[in-house]
Each structure stands twice: as C-alpha cells, then as structure tokens.
Amino acid sequence: MAIEFYGIPNCDTVKKARVWLEAKGLAYTFHDFKKEGADPARVASWVEAKGLDTVLNRRGTTFRNLSDAEKAAIDAGDAVRVMVEQPSLIKRPVVEREGAILVGFKESEWDASF
C-alpha cells in the first residue's frame, strides 16, 4: 500500500499526522510543498475529488494576507493556480493511498481509512 503524503514539515497538523502514521507502522513518501512545490494537475485533481472548500485553507495567515485580487482570482475559478503559487494555501496534510484522498488530519477519519 503506497502512501503519498503532502505537506509542510513545520505544520503542527502535519507533525501529528506523521506521528500517527509512524505509530501505526505505515511507511509513506513525504512531499514537502516548500521544497518540491505543488503539482498543478495533482492539486486540480484534489479539488475535483474533494471540493475547493475542503482543499483550500482559508483559516491560515497566508489566506488572510492575500491581496483582494488574489482572493478574487480564487473566487473566479483560478484557485489551483493561486494554491500552486502559494502551497501554504493547501489544507494540510493531503494523503493519497489506493485511490483515496484524505485532506487534513482527523484521527477518526484516518482510523476508518487505514
């Protein structure tokens, strides 16, 4: 079972999720948005599968610091481009495994999925 894990290493939620995976003995490949960036096609597939409101992190400082033009671009359907340019806008972590996608870390959801 290949687990692809996307996030930012210093994010507290990412840290919790990584600890959870390691405690379960589950190996994963970590993709660091800060070092590797975000793939536009992959981000688009997450938005298509889970919806923009699930994938876009509107609660963080990065979103609050967006210009009005960038917020308008998100609302106008250009969210993927903005998220790729600023991966901190992607809710973390995102995990892909066996065709399933998990966005964010909720232990009960992860217990049910794994």
Secondary structure, 3 states (H helix, E strand, C coil): CCEEEEECCCCHHHHHHHHHHHHCCCCCEEEEHHHHCCCHHHHHHHHHHHCHHHHECCCCHHHHCCCHHHHHHHHHHHHHHHHHHCHHHECCCEEEECCEEEECCCHHHHHHHC
